[in-house]
Amino acid sequence: MKASRRARLRQRHYGRMNKAGGLNLVSLMDIFTILVFFLMVNSSDVKVMQNTADVPLPTSTAEKDAVENLTVQISGRSILVQGREVARLDGIEASDTHIAGLSEELAYRRGRWAEVPDQGLEVTIMAGKETDYRLLRKIMQTCVDEDFRQVRLAVEAEVRNG
């Protein structure tokens, strides 16, 4: 009799474990649908440019959205084009009017275009607000000399409520 009582208790115990739980997939699918819809709607409002934490950008109140194009970045002691180092700030002399490594990279990228527009190609310069103006001027002059005449300076957009 003890064996049968033990068997009944065991069966009752395992029966409860099999019935308990379960996952309601309908409500989970509803949540993911709402999340995907929210991300799709809000992803088209902002243009985000790749930035590293070591370049503190100045702020701006411009109404126009950012345009994604060729990016020249001053990061630490390097000048980067699309994230690739092309020149070191240590190798730039005070008497230089343009930057050789940057000039070569821009010439290469210009050569990939079938035809350069009359107004020139677009480039965005991403430099920290503490960047020396003479260096910034040399970079801008190098860009203009290589037919990248539509020069934009990257800034941090000011967030507005309203």
CNS distance restraints for C-alpha pairs under 8 A (distance, minus, plus):
assign (resid   1 and name CA) (resid   5 and name CA) 6.23 0.50 0.50
assign (resid   2 and name CA) (resid   6 and name CA) 6.06 0.50 0.50
assign (resid   3 and name CA) (resid   7 and name CA) 6.05 0.50 0.50
assign (resid   4 and name CA) (resid   8 and name CA) 6.14 0.50 0.50
assign (resid   5 and name CA) (resid   9 and name CA) 6.26 0.50 0.50
assign (resid   6 and name CA) (resid  10 and name CA) 6.12 0.50 0.50
assign (resid   7 and name CA) (resid  11 and name CA) 6.09 0.50 0.50
assign (resid   8 and name CA) (resid  12 and name CA) 6.09 0.50 0.50
assign (resid   9 and name CA) (resid  13 and name CA) 6.06 0.50 0.50
assign (resid  10 and name CA) (resid  14 and name CA) 6.18 0.50 0.50
assign (resid  11 and name CA) (resid  15 and name CA) 5.88 0.50 0.50
assign (resid  12 and name CA) (resid  16 and name CA) 6.39 0.50 0.50
assign (resid  13 and name CA) (resid  17 and name CA) 6.63 0.50 0.50
assign (resid  14 and name CA) (resid  18 and name CA) 6.37 0.50 0.50
assign (resid  15 and name CA) (resid  19 and name CA) 6.48 0.50 0.50
assign (resid  16 and name CA) (resid  20 and name CA) 6.10 0.50 0.50
assign (resid  24 and name CA) (resid  28 and name CA) 6.76 0.50 0.50
assign (resid  25 and name CA) (resid  29 and name CA) 5.99 0.50 0.50
assign (resid  26 and name CA) (resid  30 and name CA) 6.29 0.50 0.50
assign (resid  27 and name CA) (resid  31 and name CA) 6.30 0.50 0.50
assign (resid  28 and name CA) (resid  32 and name CA) 6.38 0.50 0.50
assign (resid  29 and name CA) (resid  33 and name CA) 6.06 0.50 0.50
assign (resid  30 and name CA) (resid  34 and name CA) 6.25 0.50 0.50
assign (resid  31 and name CA) (resid  35 and name CA) 6.18 0.50 0.50
assign (resid  32 and name CA) (resid  36 and name CA) 6.05 0.50 0.50
assign (resid  33 and name CA) (resid  37 and name CA) 6.13 0.50 0.50
assign (resid  34 and name CA) (resid  38 and name CA) 6.08 0.50 0.50
assign (resid  35 and name CA) (resid  39 and name CA) 6.24 0.50 0.50
assign (resid  36 and name CA) (resid  40 and name CA) 6.15 0.50 0.50
assign (resid  37 and name CA) (resid  41 and name CA) 6.22 0.50 0.50
assign (resid  38 and name CA) (resid  42 and name CA) 6.21 0.50 0.50
assign (resid  39 and name CA) (resid  43 and name CA) 5.78 0.50 0.50
assign (resid  40 and name CA) (resid  44 and name CA) 7.22 0.50 0.50
assign (resid  41 and name CA) (resid  45 and name CA) 7.98 0.50 0.50
assign (resid  42 and name CA) (resid  46 and name CA) 8.00 0.50 0.50
assign (resid  46 and name CA) (resid  65 and name CA) 7.37 0.50 0.50
assign (resid  47 and name CA) (resid  65 and name CA) 6.55 0.50 0.50
assign (resid  47 and name CA) (resid  66 and name CA) 5.71 0.50 0.50
assign (resid  47 and name CA) (resid  67 and name CA) 7.37 0.50 0.50
assign (resid  47 and name CA) (resid  68 and name CA) 7.88 0.50 0.50
assign (resid  48 and name CA) (resid  66 and name CA) 7.58 0.50 0.50
assign (resid  49 and name CA) (resid  68 and name CA) 7.20 0.50 0.50
assign (resid  51 and name CA) (resid  55 and name CA) 7.20 0.50 0.50
assign (resid  54 and name CA) (resid  75 and name CA) 6.70 0.50 0.50
assign (resid  54 and name CA) (resid  76 and name CA) 7.24 0.50 0.50
assign (resid  55 and name CA) (resid  74 and name CA) 7.58 0.50 0.50
assign (resid  55 and name CA) (resid  75 and name CA) 6.32 0.50 0.50
assign (resid  55 and name CA) (resid 126 and name CA) 7.74 0.50 0.50
assign (resid  55 and name CA) (resid 127 and name CA) 6.34 0.50 0.50
assign (resid  55 and name CA) (resid 128 and name CA) 4.80 0.50 0.50
assign (resid  56 and name CA) (resid 127 and name CA) 7.75 0.50 0.50
assign (resid  56 and name CA) (resid 128 and name CA) 4.85 0.50 0.50
assign (resid  56 and name CA) (resid 129 and name CA) 6.35 0.50 0.50
assign (resid  57 and name CA) (resid 126 and name CA) 7.52 0.50 0.50
assign (resid  57 and name CA) (resid 127 and name CA) 6.64 0.50 0.50
assign (resid  57 and name CA) (resid 128 and name CA) 4.92 0.50 0.50
assign (resid  57 and name CA) (resid 129 and name CA) 5.65 0.50 0.50
assign (resid  57 and name CA) (resid 154 and name CA) 7.10 0.50 0.50
assign (resid  57 and name CA) (resid 155 and name CA) 5.21 0.50 0.50
assign (resid  57 and name CA) (resid 156 and name CA) 5.53 0.50 0.50
assign (resid  58 and name CA) (resid 128 and name CA) 6.98 0.50 0.50
assign (resid  58 and name CA) (resid 129 and name CA) 5.37 0.50 0.50
assign (resid  58 and name CA) (resid 155 and name CA) 5.12 0.50 0.50
assign (resid  58 and name CA) (resid 156 and name CA) 5.77 0.50 0.50
assign (resid  59 and name CA) (resid 155 and name CA) 5.38 0.50 0.50
assign (resid  59 and name CA) (resid 156 and name CA) 4.48 0.50 0.50
assign (resid  59 and name CA) (resid 157 and name CA) 5.64 0.50 0.50
assign (resid  59 and name CA) (resid 158 and name CA) 6.06 0.50 0.50
assign (resid  60 and name CA) (resid 155 and name CA) 5.99 0.50 0.50
assign (resid  60 and name CA) (resid 156 and name CA) 6.03 0.50 0.50
assign (resid  60 and name CA) (resid 157 and name CA) 5.13 0.50 0.50
assign (resid  60 and name CA) (resid 158 and name CA) 5.81 0.50 0.50
assign (resid  61 and name CA) (resid 157 and name CA) 6.33 0.50 0.50
assign (resid  61 and name CA) (resid 158 and name CA) 5.71 0.50 0.50
assign (resid  62 and name CA) (resid 157 and name CA) 7.46 0.50 0.50
assign (resid  69 and name CA) (resid 122 and name CA) 6.42 0.50 0.50
assign (resid  69 and name CA) (resid 123 and name CA) 6.02 0.50 0.50
assign (resid  69 and name CA) (resid 124 and name CA) 6.74 0.50 0.50
assign (resid  70 and name CA) (resid  81 and name CA) 7.40 0.50 0.50
assign (resid  70 and name CA) (resid  82 and name CA) 6.56 0.50 0.50
assign (resid  70 and name CA) (resid 122 and name CA) 6.77 0.50 0.50
assign (resid  70 and name CA) (resid 123 and name CA) 4.87 0.50 0.50
assign (resid  70 and name CA) (resid 124 and name CA) 6.13 0.50 0.50
assign (resid  71 and name CA) (resid  81 and name CA) 5.77 0.50 0.50
assign (resid  71 and name CA) (resid  82 and name CA) 5.35 0.50 0.50
assign (resid  71 and name CA) (resid 123 and name CA) 5.83 0.50 0.50
assign (resid  71 and name CA) (resid 124 and name CA) 4.80 0.50 0.50
assign (resid  71 and name CA) (resid 125 and name CA) 5.87 0.50 0.50
assign (resid  71 and name CA) (resid 126 and name CA) 7.00 0.50 0.50
assign (resid  72 and name CA) (resid  79 and name CA) 6.98 0.50 0.50
assign (resid  72 and name CA) (resid  80 and name CA) 5.63 0.50 0.50
assign (resid  72 and name CA) (resid  81 and name CA) 4.58 0.50 0.50
assign (resid  72 and name CA) (resid  82 and name CA) 6.49 0.50 0.50
assign (resid  72 and name CA) (resid 123 and name CA) 7.21 0.50 0.50
assign (resid  72 and name CA) (resid 124 and name CA) 6.14 0.50 0.50
assign (resid  72 and name CA) (resid 125 and name CA) 4.76 0.50 0.50
assign (resid  72 and name CA) (resid 126 and name CA) 6.04 0.50 0.50
assign (resid  73 and name CA) (resid  79 and name CA) 5.72 0.50 0.50
assign (resid  73 and name CA) (resid  80 and name CA) 5.00 0.50 0.50
assign (resid  73 and name CA) (resid  81 and name CA) 6.35 0.50 0.50
assign (resid  73 and name CA) (resid  82 and name CA) 7.73 0.50 0.50
assign (resid  73 and name CA) (resid  83 and name CA) 7.57 0.50 0.50
assign (resid  73 and name CA) (resid 125 and name CA) 5.83 0.50 0.50
assign (resid  73 and name CA) (resid 126 and name CA) 4.58 0.50 0.50
assign (resid  73 and name CA) (resid 127 and name CA) 5.94 0.50 0.50
assign (resid  74 and name CA) (resid  78 and name CA) 5.92 0.50 0.50
assign (resid  74 and name CA) (resid  79 and name CA) 4.69 0.50 0.50
assign (resid  74 and name CA) (resid  80 and name CA) 6.32 0.50 0.50
assign (resid  74 and name CA) (resid 126 and name CA) 6.39 0.50 0.50
assign (resid  74 and name CA) (resid 127 and name CA) 5.17 0.50 0.50
assign (resid  74 and name CA) (resid 128 and name CA) 7.43 0.50 0.50
assign (resid  75 and name CA) (resid  79 and name CA) 6.34 0.50 0.50
assign (resid  75 and name CA) (resid  80 and name CA) 7.26 0.50 0.50
assign (resid  75 and name CA) (resid 127 and name CA) 7.47 0.50 0.50
assign (resid  77 and name CA) (resid  88 and name CA) 5.91 0.50 0.50
assign (resid  77 and name CA) (resid  89 and name CA) 5.25 0.50 0.50
assign (resid  77 and name CA) (resid  90 and name CA) 7.07 0.50 0.50
assign (resid  78 and name CA) (resid  85 and name CA) 6.40 0.50 0.50
assign (resid  78 and name CA) (resid  86 and name CA) 7.64 0.50 0.50
assign (resid  78 and name CA) (resid  87 and name CA) 5.93 0.50 0.50
assign (resid  78 and name CA) (resid  88 and name CA) 4.53 0.50 0.50
assign (resid  78 and name CA) (resid  89 and name CA) 5.74 0.50 0.50
assign (resid  79 and name CA) (resid  85 and name CA) 5.79 0.50 0.50
assign (resid  79 and name CA) (resid  86 and name CA) 5.96 0.50 0.50
assign (resid  79 and name CA) (resid  87 and name CA) 5.18 0.50 0.50
assign (resid  79 and name CA) (resid  88 and name CA) 6.11 0.50 0.50
assign (resid  79 and name CA) (resid  89 and name CA) 7.13 0.50 0.50
assign (resid  79 and name CA) (resid 102 and name CA) 7.61 0.50 0.50
assign (resid  80 and name CA) (resid  84 and name CA) 4.98 0.50 0.50
assign (resid  80 and name CA) (resid  85 and name CA) 4.26 0.50 0.50
assign (resid  80 and name CA) (resid  86 and name CA) 5.66 0.50 0.50
assign (resid  80 and name CA) (resid  87 and name CA) 7.20 0.50 0.50
assign (resid  81 and name CA) (resid  85 and name CA) 6.45 0.50 0.50
assign (resid  81 and name CA) (resid  86 and name CA) 6.68 0.50 0.50
assign (resid  81 and name CA) (resid 102 and name CA) 7.78 0.50 0.50
assign (resid  81 and name CA) (resid 105 and name CA) 7.73 0.50 0.50
assign (resid  86 and name CA) (resid 101 and name CA) 5.17 0.50 0.50
assign (resid  86 and name CA) (resid 102 and name CA) 5.70 0.50 0.50
assign (resid  86 and name CA) (resid 105 and name CA) 6.96 0.50 0.50
assign (resid  87 and name CA) (resid  91 and name CA) 7.53 0.50 0.50
assign (resid  87 and name CA) (resid  99 and name CA) 7.59 0.50 0.50
assign (resid  87 and name CA) (resid 100 and name CA) 7.64 0.50 0.50
assign (resid  87 and name CA) (resid 101 and name CA) 5.06 0.50 0.50
assign (resid  87 and name CA) (resid 102 and name CA) 6.27 0.50 0.50
assign (resid  88 and name CA) (resid  92 and name CA) 7.23 0.50 0.50
assign (resid  92 and name CA) (resid  96 and name CA) 6.79 0.50 0.50
assign (resid  92 and name CA) (resid  99 and name CA) 6.83 0.50 0.50
assign (resid  96 and name CA) (resid 138 and name CA) 7.89 0.50 0.50
assign (resid  97 and name CA) (resid 138 and name CA) 5.81 0.50 0.50
assign (resid  97 and name CA) (resid 141 and name CA) 7.46 0.50 0.50
assign (resid  97 and name CA) (resid 142 and name CA) 7.81 0.50 0.50
assign (resid  98 and name CA) (resid 103 and name CA) 7.42 0.50 0.50
assign (resid  98 and name CA) (resid 138 and name CA) 5.25 0.50 0.50
assign (resid  98 and name CA) (resid 139 and name CA) 6.71 0.50 0.50
assign (resid  98 and name CA) (resid 141 and name CA) 6.39 0.50 0.50
assign (resid  98 and name CA) (resid 142 and name CA) 4.97 0.50 0.50
assign (resid  99 and name CA) (resid 103 and name CA) 6.00 0.50 0.50
assign (resid  99 and name CA) (resid 138 and name CA) 6.86 0.50 0.50
assign (resid  99 and name CA) (resid 139 and name CA) 6.78 0.50 0.50
assign (resid  99 and name CA) (resid 142 and name CA) 6.31 0.50 0.50
assign (resid 100 and name CA) (resid 104 and name CA) 6.25 0.50 0.50
assign (resid 101 and name CA) (resid 105 and name CA) 6.36 0.50 0.50
assign (resid 102 and name CA) (resid 106 and name CA) 6.12 0.50 0.50
assign (resid 102 and name CA) (resid 139 and name CA) 7.91 0.50 0.50
assign (resid 102 and name CA) (resid 142 and name CA) 7.26 0.50 0.50
assign (resid 103 and name CA) (resid 107 and name CA) 6.06 0.50 0.50
assign (resid 103 and name CA) (resid 142 and name CA) 5.97 0.50 0.50
assign (resid 103 and name CA) (resid 143 and name CA) 7.25 0.50 0.50
assign (resid 103 and name CA) (resid 146 and name CA) 6.71 0.50 0.50
assign (resid 104 and name CA) (resid 108 and name CA) 6.21 0.50 0.50
assign (resid 105 and name CA) (resid 109 and name CA) 6.26 0.50 0.50
assign (resid 106 and name CA) (resid 110 and name CA) 5.96 0.50 0.50
assign (resid 106 and name CA) (resid 143 and name CA) 7.20 0.50 0.50
assign (resid 106 and name CA) (resid 146 and name CA) 6.27 0.50 0.50
assign (resid 106 and name CA) (resid 148 and name CA) 7.96 0.50 0.50
assign (resid 107 and name CA) (resid 111 and name CA) 6.10 0.50 0.50
assign (resid 107 and name CA) (resid 146 and name CA) 5.97 0.50 0.50
assign (resid 108 and name CA) (resid 112 and name CA) 6.77 0.50 0.50
assign (resid 109 and name CA) (resid 113 and name CA) 7.34 0.50 0.50
assign (resid 110 and name CA) (resid 116 and name CA) 7.55 0.50 0.50
assign (resid 110 and name CA) (resid 146 and name CA) 7.48 0.50 0.50
assign (resid 110 and name CA) (resid 147 and name CA) 7.58 0.50 0.50
assign (resid 116 and name CA) (resid 120 and name CA) 6.19 0.50 0.50
assign (resid 116 and name CA) (resid 121 and name CA) 6.72 0.50 0.50
assign (resid 116 and name CA) (resid 147 and name CA) 7.71 0.50 0.50
assign (resid 117 and name CA) (resid 121 and name CA) 6.69 0.50 0.50
assign (resid 119 and name CA) (resid 149 and name CA) 6.80 0.50 0.50
assign (resid 119 and name CA) (resid 150 and name CA) 7.16 0.50 0.50
assign (resid 120 and name CA) (resid 147 and name CA) 5.24 0.50 0.50
assign (resid 120 and name CA) (resid 148 and name CA) 5.32 0.50 0.50
assign (resid 120 and name CA) (resid 149 and name CA) 4.87 0.50 0.50
assign (resid 120 and name CA) (resid 150 and name CA) 6.13 0.50 0.50
assign (resid 121 and name CA) (resid 147 and name CA) 6.16 0.50 0.50
assign (resid 121 and name CA) (resid 148 and name CA) 4.37 0.50 0.50
assign (resid 121 and name CA) (resid 149 and name CA) 5.92 0.50 0.50
assign (resid 121 and name CA) (resid 150 and name CA) 5.89 0.50 0.50
assign (resid 122 and name CA) (resid 148 and name CA) 5.59 0.50 0.50
assign (resid 122 and name CA) (resid 149 and name CA) 6.58 0.50 0.50
assign (resid 122 and name CA) (resid 150 and name CA) 4.58 0.50 0.50
assign (resid 122 and name CA) (resid 151 and name CA) 6.08 0.50 0.50
assign (resid 122 and name CA) (resid 152 and name CA) 7.71 0.50 0.50
assign (resid 123 and name CA) (resid 143 and name CA) 7.73 0.50 0.50
assign (resid 123 and name CA) (resid 148 and name CA) 6.16 0.50 0.50
assign (resid 123 and name CA) (resid 149 and name CA) 7.72 0.50 0.50
assign (resid 123 and name CA) (resid 150 and name CA) 6.21 0.50 0.50
assign (resid 123 and name CA) (resid 151 and name CA) 5.14 0.50 0.50
assign (resid 123 and name CA) (resid 152 and name CA) 6.21 0.50 0.50
assign (resid 124 and name CA) (resid 151 and name CA) 5.85 0.50 0.50
assign (resid 124 and name CA) (resid 152 and name CA) 4.57 0.50 0.50
assign (resid 124 and name CA) (resid 153 and name CA) 5.54 0.50 0.50
assign (resid 124 and name CA) (resid 154 and name CA) 6.26 0.50 0.50
assign (resid 125 and name CA) (resid 151 and name CA) 7.20 0.50 0.50
assign (resid 125 and name CA) (resid 152 and name CA) 6.10 0.50 0.50
assign (resid 125 and name CA) (resid 153 and name CA) 4.87 0.50 0.50
assign (resid 125 and name CA) (resid 154 and name CA) 5.94 0.50 0.50
assign (resid 126 and name CA) (resid 153 and name CA) 6.08 0.50 0.50
assign (resid 126 and name CA) (resid 154 and name CA) 4.96 0.50 0.50
assign (resid 126 and name CA) (resid 155 and name CA) 7.60 0.50 0.50
assign (resid 127 and name CA) (resid 131 and name CA) 6.31 0.50 0.50
assign (resid 127 and name CA) (resid 136 and name CA) 7.88 0.50 0.50
assign (resid 127 and name CA) (resid 153 and name CA) 7.71 0.50 0.50
assign (resid 127 and name CA) (resid 154 and name CA) 7.30 0.50 0.50
assign (resid 131 and name CA) (resid 135 and name CA) 7.33 0.50 0.50
assign (resid 131 and name CA) (resid 136 and name CA) 7.07 0.50 0.50
assign (resid 132 and name CA) (resid 136 and name CA) 6.45 0.50 0.50
assign (resid 133 and name CA) (resid 137 and name CA) 6.03 0.50 0.50
assign (resid 134 and name CA) (resid 138 and name CA) 6.28 0.50 0.50
assign (resid 135 and name CA) (resid 139 and name CA) 6.29 0.50 0.50
assign (resid 136 and name CA) (resid 140 and name CA) 6.17 0.50 0.50
assign (resid 137 and name CA) (resid 141 and name CA) 6.04 0.50 0.50
assign (resid 138 and name CA) (resid 142 and name CA) 6.09 0.50 0.50
assign (resid 139 and name CA) (resid 143 and name CA) 6.27 0.50 0.50
assign (resid 140 and name CA) (resid 144 and name CA) 6.25 0.50 0.50
assign (resid 140 and name CA) (resid 151 and name CA) 7.16 0.50 0.50
assign (resid 141 and name CA) (resid 145 and name CA) 6.06 0.50 0.50
assign (resid 142 and name CA) (resid 146 and name CA) 6.37 0.50 0.50
assign (resid 143 and name CA) (resid 147 and name CA) 6.58 0.50 0.50
assign (resid 143 and name CA) (resid 148 and name CA) 4.98 0.50 0.50
assign (resid 143 and name CA) (resid 149 and name CA) 6.61 0.50 0.50
assign (resid 143 and name CA) (resid 151 and name CA) 7.63 0.50 0.50
assign (resid 144 and name CA) (resid 148 and name CA) 5.01 0.50 0.50
assign (resid 144 and name CA) (resid 149 and name CA) 4.63 0.50 0.50
assign (resid 144 and name CA) (resid 150 and name CA) 7.99 0.50 0.50
assign (resid 144 and name CA) (resid 151 and name CA) 7.87 0.50 0.50
assign (resid 145 and name CA) (resid 149 and name CA) 7.93 0.50 0.50
